Amino acid sequence: MNFRTIVFSAVLFMLSAAAAFAQDNQPPAATTAEVPVEQKAPEAAPQVPGPLVDDIHGISLGMTANEVRNKLGKPDTGDSTMMYYDLDKGEQVQLQLNAEKKVSMIAGIYLGKDADPPEFAEVFGPDAQPVRQEDGKIYRQVRYPSEGYWVAYSRLELESGPMTTVTIQKIAE
């Protein structure tokens, strides 16, 4: 395993872990002291449109390890729980496999000027607006409970060029 693979695996692990912990991050409910009684009517839950992304490089959740190998070939690294592919032009794919050796998480990592990551609007729709942090980072995660997975988009500006990660992960049952 080369240094680049180790760095990307570590970054992806951190992003996935942060996203997993954020799965249930609902804003805290207002207390009686904070909101007058007349404003406490329950609001309808916002409607989340269906996901626009359900695969990365042709790999989707639930595919078997053998189906992935037929699509992408032999992984650069991997074992019974993960597969990692270093593709052309600064693009990588990392997959997490469940106990049945089926894909439960897909991450597309796009690094540098030559990579061709999906745009934010391609992942969340033309009306979705990215929120840029002061340091230029973009991160958004949307849960699709009816589909059984969530999608996250992350973009960082690095000295070597932008790094964009798109992650699709099965919602833990």
C-alpha positions as CSV (number, residue, x, y, z in Angstrom):
1,M,0.0,0.0,0.0
2,N,1.5,3.3,-1.0
3,F,1.5,6.6,1.0
4,R,-1.2,8.1,-1.2
5,T,-3.5,5.2,-0.5
6,I,-2.9,5.4,3.2
7,V,-3.7,9.1,3.3
8,F,-6.9,8.7,1.2
9,S,-8.0,5.8,3.4
10,A,-7.4,7.9,6.5
11,V,-9.3,10.9,5.1
12,L,-12.2,8.8,3.9
13,F,-12.4,7.0,7.2
14,M,-12.6,10.4,9.0
15,L,-15.2,11.7,6.6
16,S,-17.3,8.5,6.9
17,A,-17.0,8.5,10.7
18,A,-18.0,12.1,10.9
19,A,-21.0,11.5,8.6
20,A,-22.0,8.4,10.5
21,F,-22.1,10.3,13.8
22,A,-24.0,13.1,12.1
23,Q,-26.7,10.8,10.8
24,D,-29.1,11.7,13.6
25,N,-28.1,15.3,14.1
26,Q,-31.5,16.9,14.3
27,P,-31.7,20.4,15.7
28,P,-32.6,20.4,19.4
29,A,-36.3,21.0,20.1
30,A,-37.2,24.4,21.5
31,T,-38.1,24.6,25.2
32,T,-41.2,26.2,26.6
33,A,-39.1,29.1,27.9
34,E,-37.6,29.8,24.5
35,V,-40.8,29.9,22.3
36,P,-44.1,31.4,23.0
37,V,-47.0,28.9,23.2
38,E,-48.7,30.2,20.1
39,Q,-45.6,29.3,18.0
40,K,-45.4,25.7,19.1
41,A,-47.7,24.2,16.4
42,P,-45.9,21.2,14.9
43,E,-44.4,21.8,11.5
44,A,-44.6,19.3,8.7
45,A,-41.3,17.6,8.1
46,P,-39.5,19.0,5.1
47,Q,-39.9,16.9,2.0
48,V,-36.6,15.5,0.8
49,P,-36.7,14.8,-2.9
50,G,-35.3,11.4,-4.0
51,P,-31.6,11.0,-4.5
52,L,-30.0,12.0,-7.7
53,V,-26.9,9.8,-7.0
54,D,-27.2,6.0,-6.5
55,D,-23.9,4.8,-7.9
56,I,-20.3,5.9,-8.2
57,H,-18.3,4.7,-11.3
58,G,-21.1,2.2,-11.9
59,I,-20.9,0.7,-8.4
60,S,-24.1,0.7,-6.3
61,L,-25.1,-0.4,-2.8
62,G,-25.8,-4.1,-2.5
63,M,-23.5,-5.2,-5.4
64,T,-21.5,-8.3,-4.5
65,A,-17.7,-8.1,-4.3
66,N,-17.6,-10.3,-7.5
67,E,-19.9,-7.9,-9.4
68,V,-17.5,-5.1,-8.4
69,R,-14.5,-7.0,-9.7
70,N,-16.3,-7.7,-12.9
71,K,-17.0,-3.9,-13.3
72,L,-13.7,-2.4,-12.0
73,G,-11.3,-5.3,-12.1
74,K,-9.0,-6.5,-9.3
75,P,-8.8,-3.9,-6.5
76,D,-5.5,-2.2,-5.8
77,T,-5.9,-3.1,-2.1
78,G,-8.7,-4.9,-0.3
79,D,-9.8,-7.7,2.0
80,S,-13.1,-9.1,3.1
81,T,-14.3,-5.8,4.5
82,M,-13.1,-3.2,1.9
83,M,-11.9,-2.7,-1.6
84,Y,-9.9,0.2,-2.9
85,Y,-9.3,1.2,-6.6
86,D,-6.9,3.9,-7.8
87,L,-8.4,4.9,-11.1
88,D,-7.1,7.4,-13.8
89,K,-6.8,11.2,-13.4
90,G,-6.7,11.4,-9.6
91,E,-9.9,9.4,-9.1
92,Q,-10.3,6.7,-6.5
93,V,-13.1,4.4,-5.3
94,Q,-13.2,2.9,-1.8
95,L,-15.9,0.4,-0.9
96,Q,-16.9,-1.1,2.4
97,L,-18.4,-4.6,2.3
98,N,-20.8,-6.0,4.9
99,A,-20.7,-9.6,6.3
100,E,-22.4,-10.9,3.1
101,K,-19.6,-9.3,1.0
102,K,-22.0,-6.8,-0.5
103,V,-21.3,-3.1,-0.9
104,S,-22.6,-1.1,2.1
105,M,-20.6,2.1,1.4
106,I,-19.2,3.7,-1.7
107,A,-16.8,6.7,-1.7
108,G,-15.6,8.4,-4.9
109,I,-12.5,10.5,-4.2
110,Y,-11.5,13.0,-6.8
111,L,-8.1,14.7,-6.2
112,G,-6.4,17.4,-8.2
113,K,-7.0,19.4,-11.3
114,D,-7.3,16.4,-13.6
115,A,-10.0,14.7,-11.7
116,D,-13.6,15.1,-12.9
117,P,-15.8,15.1,-9.8
118,P,-19.6,15.5,-10.0
119,E,-20.7,19.0,-9.3
120,F,-22.7,19.8,-6.1
121,A,-25.9,20.3,-8.1
122,E,-25.4,16.9,-9.8
123,V,-25.5,15.3,-6.4
124,F,-28.2,17.3,-4.7
125,G,-30.1,19.0,-7.5
126,P,-30.0,22.4,-9.2
127,D,-31.9,24.1,-6.4
128,A,-29.6,23.0,-3.7
129,Q,-27.0,25.6,-2.7
130,P,-23.7,24.6,-1.1
131,V,-22.8,26.3,2.1
132,R,-19.2,27.3,2.1
133,Q,-17.4,27.5,5.4
134,E,-15.0,30.4,6.0
135,D,-12.0,28.2,5.0
136,G,-13.8,27.3,1.7
137,K,-14.8,23.8,2.7
138,I,-18.1,22.4,1.5
139,Y,-19.9,19.6,3.3
140,R,-23.5,18.3,3.1
141,Q,-25.1,15.1,4.0
142,V,-28.7,14.2,3.1
143,R,-30.5,11.1,4.4
144,Y,-32.9,9.3,2.2
145,P,-34.7,6.9,4.6
146,S,-37.2,5.6,2.0
147,E,-34.2,4.5,-0.1
148,G,-32.2,3.2,2.9
149,Y,-29.1,5.3,2.4
150,W,-27.5,8.7,2.8
151,V,-25.3,10.7,0.4
152,A,-22.6,13.1,1.5
153,Y,-20.6,15.6,-0.6
154,S,-17.3,17.1,0.7
155,R,-14.9,19.5,-1.1
156,L,-11.6,20.8,0.2
157,E,-9.2,23.2,-1.4
158,L,-5.7,21.7,-1.0
159,E,-2.3,23.0,-2.2
160,S,-2.2,20.2,-4.8
161,G,-5.7,21.1,-6.0
162,P,-9.3,20.4,-4.9
163,M,-10.3,17.2,-3.2
164,T,-13.9,16.2,-3.6
165,T,-15.5,13.1,-2.0
166,V,-18.9,11.8,-2.7
167,T,-20.1,9.1,-0.3
168,I,-23.1,6.8,-0.5
169,Q,-23.7,4.7,2.6
170,K,-26.4,2.3,3.7
171,I,-28.3,3.6,6.8
172,A,-27.6,1.4,9.8
173,E,-30.6,-0.7,10.8
